[in-house]
């Protein structure tokens, strides 16, 4: 069904053992009996079984069951990320990505191989990713629901060549499904993690559903998995005590320190403390102090979070709120008091 007519020379078809000495049938006979008894119409299996197909067809023929033979479809192999050879569980263990849907323990060696479920891949993302290993619908579309996959799938669009497995693309699929998730539903799953990390109870504002839902909205475009939310956005829950040294060395000086003191006064006087109003006030304060907003924008982020990059800055300011934001800036000013050097005066 995938490769069209495939021809083998009879000299290449070896004799298969059909029944072992102890009377136990081998796969070559057993699967044919199973298929006949279950009235299987389509046998879909991996490319590595293609060389055995002639023998299986002959078995059907010699059993007088040729008319009951299913249609065959031999799927392309899943290849290693570099395309050199068939993907194996050892490749996943070696390169740090799962190969099995679920975690699996080898019953003999007791070696554990991780699974996609345990790595917190969404089932829908996992299925969508699998569907595109050796198939596409002929368009640029990549995100398909199960219903859409069922409607779009055809054997005519299955590739004959092997499909290279790309672990980064698998993460990308999960990220797309993460972005579709309801923020509040993610927040409900995230709150127990925050409680555990902060060692706090449900009265802490940082584990309130409203606050966490807003935090998730800021963070979820920056992660591939829900379990990455904490490390990616820890600064939304814990005030920094250290600051990105490269930014401080490059941009911090007395001019910057004076600006942030005046910014706190301007913020203090604000009745509406939103992303829009704080951004306007920030730019106005910079202009009034003969500074370009860009000169102190990254410093503002570093004083609030400790790091040079992160979520939308003024959305974060609005989320933290006036009190928390002010406490962080005042603490940073004390920590950096007396620090000398900057590019602002050069």
C-alpha positions in Angstrom: 0.0 0.0 0.0 3.0 2.3 0.5 5.7 1.0 -1.9 3.5 -0.3 -4.7 4.5 -3.7 -6.2 7.6 -5.2 -4.6 9.3 -8.1 -6.4 11.6 -10.6 -4.7 13.5 -13.4 -6.5 12.5 -16.8 -5.2 16.2 -17.5 -4.4 16.0 -14.8 -1.7 13.0 -16.5 0.0 14.4 -18.8 2.7 12.6 -21.7 4.5 11.0 -20.4 7.7 10.6 -22.5 10.8 6.9 -22.6 11.4 6.7 -25.0 14.4 9.4 -25.5 17.0 10.4 -28.9 18.2 8.3 -28.5 21.3 5.2 -27.9 19.2 5.2 -24.1 19.8 4.4 -22.1 16.6 6.8 -19.4 15.6 5.7 -15.8 14.7 5.7 -16.6 11.0 2.8 -19.1 11.4 1.1 -17.7 14.6 0.5 -14.1 13.3 -1.1 -15.5 10.1 -3.4 -17.7 12.2 -4.2 -14.7 14.4 -4.9 -12.5 11.4 -7.3 -15.1 9.8 -9.1 -15.7 13.1 -9.5 -12.0 13.8 -10.5 -11.2 10.1 -7.7 -8.7 9.9 -8.0 -6.6 6.7 -4.8 -4.5 6.9 -1.4 -5.6 8.2 0.6 -2.4 9.0 4.2 -3.1 10.3 7.7 -1.8 10.1 9.9 -1.8 7.0 12.2 -4.5 8.6 9.4 -7.0 8.0 9.4 -6.4 4.3 11.9 -9.2 3.5 9.7 -11.7 5.3 6.6 -10.7 3.3 7.2 -13.1 0.4 7.4 -16.1 2.8 4.2 -15.0 4.6 2.4 -14.6 1.3 3.5 -18.2 0.3 2.2 -19.5 3.6 -1.2 -18.0 2.9 -1.1 -19.5 -0.5 -0.1 -23.0 0.6 -2.8 -22.9 3.3 -5.3 -22.1 0.6 -6.1 -18.8 2.3 -4.7 -16.4 -0.3 -8.1 -14.6 -0.7 -8.1 -13.9 3.0 -4.7 -12.3 3.0 -4.7 -8.7 4.4 -3.4 -5.7 2.5 0.2 -5.0 3.6 1.7 -1.6 4.5 5.3 -1.5 5.5 6.0 1.8 7.3 9.4 3.6 7.0 12.0 3.1 9.8 12.4 5.7 12.5 16.1 6.7 12.2 18.6 8.2 14.6 18.7 12.0 14.8 21.8 12.0 12.5 19.9 9.7 10.0 22.5 6.9 10.4 20.6 3.7 11.3 17.5 2.7 13.1 16.5 4.5 16.3 16.9 2.4 19.4 16.3 2.9 23.1 20.1 3.1 23.6 20.2 6.1 21.4 17.6 7.8 23.5 19.4 6.9 26.7 22.7 8.1 25.3 21.4 11.4 23.8 18.9 12.2 26.6 15.5 11.8 25.1 12.8 9.2 25.6 12.1 6.4 23.1 9.2 4.7 24.9 5.8 6.2 25.4 5.9 5.1 29.1 8.8 4.5 31.4 10.1 0.9 30.9 12.2 -1.3 33.1 14.1 -4.1 31.4 13.0 -7.3 33.3 16.5 -8.8 32.9 18.9 -6.0 33.5 16.5 -3.8 35.5 17.8 -0.9 33.4 15.2 2.0 33.3 14.4 3.8 30.1 12.4 7.0 30.5 9.1 7.6 28.8 7.3 10.5 27.2 4.6 10.4 29.8 7.1 10.8 32.7 8.8 13.7 30.8 5.4 15.4 30.9 4.7 15.4 27.2 1.0 15.9 26.5 -0.6 12.8 25.0 -2.0 14.9 22.1 1.4 16.4 21.3 3.0 12.9 21.4 0.4 11.5 18.9 0.7 14.6 16.7 4.6 14.2 16.7 4.4 10.5 15.9 2.0 11.1 13.0 4.6 13.3 11.3 7.4 10.7 11.4 7.1 9.5 7.8 3.8 11.2 6.9 2.3 14.6 6.1 -0.9 15.8 4.5 0.9 17.6 1.7 0.5 21.1 3.2 2.5 23.3 5.6 0.1 22.5 8.5 1.7 20.6 11.4 -0.7 20.8 14.3 -3.5 18.3 14.0 -6.1 17.1 16.5 -6.8 13.4 16.6 -10.0 14.0 14.6 -8.1 16.0 12.0 -5.4 13.3 11.7 -8.0 10.6 11.1 -9.7 12.7 8.4 -6.4 13.7 6.7 -4.5 10.4 6.9 -3.9 8.3 3.8 -1.3 5.6 3.0 -0.6 7.5 -0.2 1.1 10.2 1.8 3.3 7.9 3.9 6.9 8.2 2.8 9.0 5.3 1.6 12.3 6.6 3.0 13.2 6.4 6.7 12.2 9.3 9.0 14.9 11.0 11.1 13.7 11.5 14.7 14.4 15.1 15.9 14.1 15.4 19.7 14.0 19.2 19.5 11.0 19.0 17.1 9.3 16.7 19.6 9.7 19.4 22.2 8.4 22.0 19.8 5.2 19.9 19.3 4.7 19.9 23.1 5.3 23.6 23.3 2.5 24.2 20.7 0.1 22.2 22.8 1.2 23.9 26.0 0.4 27.3 24.5 -3.1 26.0 23.8 -3.7 25.0 27.4 -6.0 27.0 29.7 -3.8 29.2 31.9 -5.9 28.6 35.0 -5.8 24.8 34.5 -2.0 25.0 34.3 -1.9 27.2 37.4 -3.8 24.7 39.4 -1.2 22.1 38.6 1.6 24.5 39.2 0.5 25.7 42.7 1.6 22.5 44.5 5.1 22.9 43.0 5.3 26.6 44.2 4.1 25.6 47.7 6.8 22.9 47.9 9.5 25.2 46.7 8.5 28.2 48.9 7.6 26.0 51.9 4.5 28.2 52.3 0.8 27.6 52.8 -2.2 28.6 50.8 -2.4 32.1 52.5 0.7 33.3 50.7 -0.3 35.6 47.8 2.2 33.8 45.5 0.1 30.7 45.5 -3.2 32.4 45.0 -4.9 31.2 41.8 -5.3 34.7 40.4 -1.6 35.5 40.8 -0.3 32.1 39.5 -2.7 32.2 36.5 -1.3 35.6 35.5 2.3 34.3 36.1 1.6 31.3 33.8 0.3 33.7 31.1 3.6 35.5 31.1 5.7 32.3 31.3 4.1 29.7 29.1 5.5 31.0 25.8 9.0 30.7 27.2 8.9 27.0 28.1 8.3 23.6 26.4 6.9 21.8 29.4 5.0 22.6 32.6 7.8 21.4 34.8 10.0 24.2 33.4 7.8 26.9 34.7 9.4 27.2 38.1 13.1 27.4 37.0 12.1 29.7 34.1 10.1 32.1 36.2 11.4 31.8 39.8 11.9 35.6 39.9 8.1 36.0 39.8 8.0 34.3 43.2 11.4 34.9 44.8 13.1 38.3 45.0 16.7 38.2 43.7 19.7 38.7 46.0 22.3 38.7 43.2 22.4 40.6 39.9 23.6 39.9 36.4 27.2 41.1 36.6 27.6 41.9 32.9 24.7 44.3 33.0 25.8 45.9 36.2 29.4 46.4 35.1 28.3 47.9 31.8 25.4 50.1 33.0 25.4 50.8 36.7 26.5 54.2 38.1 25.3 57.1 40.3 23.2 58.5 37.5 21.3 55.2 37.3 20.9 54.9 41.1 19.4 58.5 41.2 17.1 57.6 38.4 15.6 54.6 40.2 15.2 56.6 43.4 13.1 59.1 41.4 11.3 56.3 39.6 10.1 54.9 43.0 8.7 58.3 43.9 6.9 58.5 40.6 5.5 55.0 41.0 4.5 55.7 44.5 2.3 58.6 43.4 0.5 56.4 40.8 -3.1 55.5 41.5 -3.4 53.0 38.6 -0.5 50.5 38.6 -0.9 48.7 35.3 1.6 47.6 32.6 0.6 50.6 30.4 0.7 53.2 33.2 4.0 52.0 34.6 5.7 52.0 31.2 4.5 55.5 30.5 5.8 56.7 33.9 9.1 54.9 33.4 9.7 56.6 30.0 8.6 60.1 31.4 10.9 59.8 34.4 13.8 58.8 32.1 13.2 61.8 29.8 12.9 64.2 32.7 16.4 63.0 33.9 18.0 63.4 30.5 18.2 59.6 29.9 17.0 57.5 27.1 14.6 54.8 28.4 16.7 52.2 26.7 19.7 53.2 28.9 18.0 52.0 32.1 15.5 49.5 30.8 17.6 46.4 31.1 18.9 47.7 34.5 15.3 47.9 35.7 14.8 44.2 34.7 18.0 43.1 36.5 17.1 45.0 39.7 13.7 43.3 39.7 14.7 39.8 38.7 18.5 39.4 38.9 18.7 38.3 35.3 19.0 40.2 32.0 16.2 38.5 30.1 12.7 37.3 30.9 9.0 37.8 30.5 7.4 41.1 29.3 8.9 43.7 31.7 6.0 46.0 32.5 3.4 43.1 32.6 5.7 41.6 35.2 5.8 45.0 37.1 2.0 45.1 37.2 1.9 41.5 38.4 4.4 42.0 41.2 2.5 45.1 42.3 3.7 48.4 43.8 4.7 47.1 47.2 6.8 44.1 46.0 8.3 46.0 43.2 9.4 48.9 45.5 10.9 46.5 48.1 13.0 44.8 45.4 14.3 48.1 44.0 15.1 49.5 47.4 16.9 46.2 48.3 18.9 46.3 45.1 19.9 50.0 45.6 21.3 49.1 49.0 23.2 46.1 47.6 24.7 48.1 44.8 25.4 51.2 46.9 28.9 52.5 46.3 29.3 50.3 43.1 31.3 52.4 40.6 31.5 52.0 36.9 29.2 52.5 34.0 28.9 53.2 30.4 26.2 55.8 31.0 28.7 58.6 31.6 30.9 57.7 28.7 
